[in-house]
Amino acid sequence: MPGIAKTLAIVALLGSAVGPVLAADAIVAQQPPYCADHEATSLLVENDIVALKHDVARLMDEAIAVSNDQRWIYSSRPVFVWANEAKYSCGKAYGYLKASYRDEQNLNNCGCAYSRMQSFMH
């Protein structure tokens, strides 16, 4: 009997410790997305896969060039970070487009990261 009481006490203690962790997670989920002001509307509106693939490839190539530019690598502005995010997201979107599939999440991420990269360059 003492073993069962001890186990129940440990379970109750652990249960009370987990409660605040779940509450903290709920607060994090309420934060707005980081691309709220930088949506990729032009990419999402384009219906022609060939034109879309060309646009995404252009954004990806520009992001690659910026991510390799020493001026932005050592800059105090977050251009390099957004260039890397853009080349990754645009690369994924481009890969899907090569298979004639429009992955809207990656298209949105591509346009968002590219637009943020551009906004920090100026």
Helices and strands as residue ranges (DSSP letters): H 2-29, H 41-45, H 49-67, H 70-73, H 79-98, H 104-121
